[in-house]
Amino acid sequence: MAVSQDQFEIKFRLSDGSDIGPKSFPPATSIATLKESILAQWPKDKEYGPRTVKDVKLISAGKILENNRTVGECQSPLCDLPGGVTTMHVVVQPPSSEKEKKVADEAKQNKCVCVIL
């Protein structure tokens, strides 16, 4: 991740190729805080937006970042270019419909079991 004066410059790439940022974050910033920032800055014209932090996955250098880690802990040696901006990819979990939940619940309840003695 690009470091300048103890700050990381990060931009967030959405699935449609558009970006949020870049914005500076201190190394002690948690991944959960980054996700909250994404929620606050999410473009209103997008059809499917995240509702909570749990709906968002951040990927950096091919790894899914955990909420309890900090930006400093997740830094990659490949991203230490002076004055550079780190791109993190944002994946949004699609909302599940009530129909899908009902079908899944019914499938669990309607199990047949055969026992041969």
C-alpha positions as CSV (number, residue, x, y, z in Angstrom):
1,M,0.0,0.0,0.0
2,A,1.3,3.4,-0.8
3,V,2.7,5.1,2.3
4,S,3.1,8.9,2.6
5,Q,3.7,10.5,5.9
6,D,2.2,7.5,7.8
7,Q,-0.9,7.5,5.6
8,F,-2.0,5.0,3.0
9,E,-3.6,6.3,-0.2
10,I,-6.4,3.8,-1.1
11,K,-9.0,3.7,-3.8
12,F,-11.8,1.2,-3.9
13,R,-12.6,-0.4,-7.3
14,L,-16.2,-1.5,-7.7
15,S,-17.4,-4.5,-9.8
16,D,-18.5,-2.2,-12.7
17,G,-15.0,-0.7,-12.9
18,S,-15.8,2.7,-11.2
19,D,-13.8,3.9,-8.2
20,I,-14.4,5.4,-4.8
21,G,-11.5,7.5,-3.7
22,P,-8.6,7.7,-3.5
23,K,-8.5,8.7,0.2
24,S,-5.8,8.7,2.9
25,F,-6.1,6.4,5.9
26,P,-3.7,6.0,8.8
27,P,-2.1,2.5,9.3
28,A,-4.1,1.9,12.5
29,T,-7.4,2.1,10.6
30,S,-9.3,-1.2,10.8
31,I,-10.7,-2.9,7.7
32,A,-14.2,-2.6,9.2
33,T,-13.7,1.2,9.3
34,L,-12.7,1.1,5.6
35,K,-15.9,-0.8,4.8
36,E,-17.9,1.8,6.8
37,S,-16.3,4.5,4.6
38,I,-17.3,2.6,1.5
39,L,-20.9,2.4,2.7
40,A,-21.0,6.1,3.4
41,Q,-19.5,7.0,-0.1
42,W,-21.4,4.3,-2.1
43,P,-22.9,5.8,-5.3
44,K,-26.6,6.2,-4.9
45,D,-27.2,5.4,-8.6
46,K,-25.9,1.8,-8.3
47,E,-28.6,-0.8,-8.4
48,Y,-27.2,-3.2,-5.8
49,G,-25.5,-1.5,-2.9
50,P,-24.4,-3.0,0.4
51,R,-26.7,-2.5,3.4
52,T,-24.2,-3.4,6.1
53,V,-20.5,-3.9,6.6
54,K,-21.1,-7.6,6.4
55,D,-22.3,-7.3,2.8
56,V,-18.9,-5.9,1.7
57,K,-15.7,-7.9,1.0
58,L,-12.4,-6.1,0.4
59,I,-9.7,-7.8,-1.6
60,S,-6.1,-6.6,-1.7
61,A,-3.2,-8.4,-3.4
62,G,-5.5,-11.4,-4.0
63,K,-6.5,-11.8,-0.3
64,I,-9.9,-11.1,1.3
65,L,-9.2,-8.7,4.2
66,E,-10.6,-9.5,7.7
67,N,-12.6,-6.9,9.6
68,N,-10.4,-7.1,12.7
69,R,-7.1,-6.4,10.9
70,T,-5.7,-3.0,10.3
71,V,-4.5,-1.3,7.1
72,G,-0.9,-1.5,8.3
73,E,-1.2,-5.2,9.0
74,C,-2.5,-5.9,5.5
75,Q,0.1,-4.0,3.6
76,S,1.8,-5.8,0.8
77,P,5.5,-5.4,-0.1
78,L,4.4,-5.1,-3.8
79,C,2.4,-2.0,-3.0
80,D,5.2,0.1,-1.4
81,L,5.6,2.5,-4.3
82,P,6.4,6.0,-3.2
83,G,3.5,8.3,-4.0
84,G,1.4,5.4,-5.4
85,V,-2.2,4.6,-4.7
86,T,-3.3,1.1,-3.6
87,T,-6.4,-0.3,-5.3
88,M,-8.6,-2.5,-3.2
89,H,-11.4,-4.4,-4.9
90,V,-14.9,-4.3,-3.5
91,V,-17.2,-7.3,-3.7
92,V,-20.8,-6.9,-2.6
93,Q,-22.8,-9.9,-1.5
94,P,-26.0,-9.8,-3.4
95,P,-29.2,-9.5,-1.4
96,S,-31.0,-12.8,-0.9
97,S,-34.7,-12.8,-1.6
98,E,-37.3,-14.2,0.8
99,K,-38.3,-16.8,-1.9
100,E,-34.7,-18.2,-2.0
101,K,-34.7,-18.5,1.8
102,K,-38.1,-20.3,1.8
103,V,-37.0,-22.7,-0.9
104,A,-33.8,-23.5,1.1
105,D,-35.7,-24.1,4.3
106,E,-38.3,-26.3,2.6
107,A,-35.5,-28.4,1.0
108,K,-34.0,-28.9,4.5
109,Q,-37.4,-30.0,5.9
110,N,-38.4,-32.3,3.1
111,K,-35.6,-34.9,3.4
112,C,-36.2,-38.5,2.7
113,V,-34.1,-41.1,4.5
114,C,-34.0,-44.7,3.5
115,V,-32.5,-47.3,5.8
116,I,-31.8,-50.8,4.7
117,L,-31.4,-53.4,7.4
